[in-house]
Amino acid sequence: MKLSRTTGILLLIVFNIAIDQISKIIVRANIDPTDRIHVIGDMFLMMNVENTGAFLGMGSDMNPTLKLIFLLILPVLVLGYLIYYIITNKALDRLSLIALCCIAGGGIANVFDRIAFGSVTDFFHLDFGGIFRTGIFNVADMSVTFGMFVLLYTTLFSKKIKKQTV
């Protein structure tokens, strides 16, 4: 049985939302906000941090009206348009479609947190000895980042492939 394109898109978006929300439920239930769990020494930590802002806590100190506009209304409008674009643009290649679904799913998952809890639960932290260190992030952030890298890859290399075949 072959799924329709729209069903496949919606399933991929829902899958991204589900794995993010399940991971956050587990973290909220099992990791105290004061805990720091060393998964791999000091390189990979797990914790429970409620982020009231956006990426790396940016916007945490904005007034409530600006937070409403920039962290809820604008993202909902952009994500709504993104889903419309994904479903209606039949010319998207498979990798770009997957990338955009991951971006939409991750974005929706974090917006859901802001609506339901007033903050986003973050819990992963990587530190490779000062050479590379991340902020605290979650599965939705990984979905968005993965989608952005795949989209960048398809944008850069699909043009090279088309040029070679012409």
C-alpha positions as CSV (number, residue, x, y, z in Angstrom):
1,M,0.0,0.0,0.0
2,K,1.5,3.3,-1.1
3,L,0.8,6.4,1.0
4,S,-0.3,9.6,-0.7
5,R,2.2,12.4,-0.8
6,T,0.2,14.5,1.6
7,T,-0.2,11.6,4.1
8,G,3.6,11.0,4.0
9,I,4.3,14.7,4.6
10,L,1.9,14.8,7.6
11,L,3.2,11.5,9.0
12,L,6.8,12.8,8.9
13,I,5.8,16.1,10.6
14,V,3.8,14.3,13.3
15,F,6.7,11.8,13.8
16,N,9.1,14.8,14.5
17,I,6.6,16.3,16.9
18,A,6.0,13.0,18.7
19,I,9.6,12.1,19.3
20,D,10.3,15.6,20.6
21,Q,7.3,15.6,22.9
22,I,7.9,12.1,24.2
23,S,11.6,13.0,25.0
24,K,10.4,16.1,26.9
25,I,7.8,14.2,28.9
26,I,10.6,11.7,29.9
27,V,12.9,14.6,30.9
28,R,10.3,16.5,32.8
29,A,9.3,13.4,34.7
30,N,12.8,12.1,35.5
31,I,15.4,14.9,35.5
32,D,15.2,17.5,38.3
33,P,16.1,21.1,37.1
34,T,19.1,21.0,39.4
35,D,20.5,17.7,38.1
36,R,23.4,17.4,35.6
37,I,23.7,13.9,34.3
38,H,27.1,13.2,32.8
39,V,26.3,10.8,29.9
40,I,29.8,10.8,28.5
41,G,32.1,12.6,31.0
42,D,31.8,16.4,30.6
43,M,31.3,16.1,26.8
44,F,27.6,15.0,26.8
45,L,25.4,16.3,29.6
46,M,21.7,15.9,30.1
47,M,19.7,18.4,32.3
48,N,16.2,19.9,32.5
49,V,16.1,23.6,31.6
50,E,13.0,25.6,30.8
51,N,13.8,28.2,28.1
52,T,11.4,31.1,28.0
53,G,13.1,32.6,25.0
54,A,14.1,31.3,21.6
55,F,17.4,29.9,20.4
56,L,20.0,30.0,23.2
57,G,17.5,31.8,25.4
58,M,17.4,34.9,23.1
59,G,14.3,37.0,23.8
60,S,13.9,35.7,27.4
61,D,13.9,39.2,28.7
62,M,11.5,40.7,26.1
63,N,8.3,42.2,27.3
64,P,5.2,39.9,27.1
65,T,3.7,41.6,24.0
66,L,6.9,41.2,22.0
67,K,7.2,37.6,23.2
68,L,3.7,36.9,22.0
69,I,4.4,38.4,18.6
70,F,7.9,37.0,18.0
71,L,7.8,33.7,19.8
72,L,4.2,32.6,19.1
73,I,2.2,34.5,16.5
74,L,5.0,35.0,13.9
75,P,6.3,31.3,14.2
76,V,2.7,30.0,13.9
77,L,2.2,32.1,10.7
78,V,5.6,31.0,9.2
79,L,5.0,27.3,10.1
80,G,1.5,27.5,8.7
81,Y,2.9,28.9,5.4
82,L,5.7,26.3,5.4
83,I,3.2,23.4,5.7
84,Y,1.1,25.0,2.9
85,Y,4.2,25.3,0.8
86,I,5.4,21.7,1.4
87,I,2.0,20.3,0.6
88,T,1.3,22.4,-2.5
89,N,4.8,22.5,-4.1
90,K,4.9,19.3,-6.1
91,A,8.3,20.2,-7.6
92,L,10.2,19.6,-4.4
93,D,12.8,16.8,-4.5
94,R,12.5,14.1,-1.9
95,L,15.5,15.3,0.2
96,S,14.2,18.9,0.3
97,L,10.7,17.6,1.2
98,I,12.1,15.6,4.1
99,A,14.2,18.5,5.3
100,L,11.3,20.9,5.2
101,C,9.1,18.4,7.1
102,C,11.8,18.1,9.8
103,I,11.9,21.9,10.1
104,A,8.1,22.2,10.3
105,G,7.9,19.3,12.9
106,G,10.6,20.7,15.1
107,G,9.2,24.2,14.9
108,I,5.7,23.0,15.7
109,A,6.9,21.0,18.7
110,N,8.7,24.0,20.2
111,V,5.7,26.3,19.6
112,F,3.5,23.8,21.2
113,D,5.7,23.9,24.3
114,R,5.5,27.7,24.4
115,I,1.7,27.5,24.2
116,A,1.2,24.6,26.6
117,F,3.9,25.4,29.2
118,G,5.0,29.0,28.6
119,S,8.6,27.7,27.9
120,V,10.5,25.1,25.9
121,T,12.1,22.2,27.7
122,D,15.8,21.8,26.7
123,F,18.0,19.1,27.9
124,F,21.1,18.2,25.8
125,H,24.4,19.9,26.1
126,L,27.6,19.0,24.2
127,D,31.1,20.3,25.0
128,F,34.1,19.0,23.2
129,G,36.8,20.6,25.4
130,G,36.1,24.2,24.4
131,I,36.7,23.5,20.7
132,F,33.0,23.1,20.1
133,R,30.3,23.7,22.6
134,T,26.6,23.9,22.1
135,G,23.9,25.7,24.1
136,I,21.3,23.5,25.7
137,F,18.9,22.0,23.1
138,N,16.2,19.4,22.5
139,V,15.0,16.9,19.9
140,A,13.0,19.6,18.1
141,D,16.1,21.7,17.7
142,M,17.9,18.7,16.3
143,S,15.1,18.2,13.8
144,V,15.2,21.8,12.7
145,T,19.1,21.7,12.5
146,F,19.0,18.4,10.5
147,G,16.5,19.9,8.1
148,M,18.5,23.0,7.6
149,F,21.7,21.0,6.9
150,V,19.9,18.7,4.4
151,L,18.3,21.7,2.8
152,L,21.6,23.4,2.5
153,Y,23.1,20.2,1.0
154,T,20.4,19.9,-1.6
155,T,20.6,23.5,-2.5
156,L,24.4,23.4,-3.0
157,F,24.7,20.0,-4.6
158,S,21.5,19.7,-6.7
159,K,22.7,22.6,-8.8
160,K,26.1,21.0,-9.4
161,I,24.4,17.7,-10.4
162,K,22.1,19.5,-12.8
163,K,25.0,21.4,-14.4
164,Q,26.9,18.1,-14.8
165,T,24.0,16.4,-16.6
166,V,23.3,19.3,-18.9
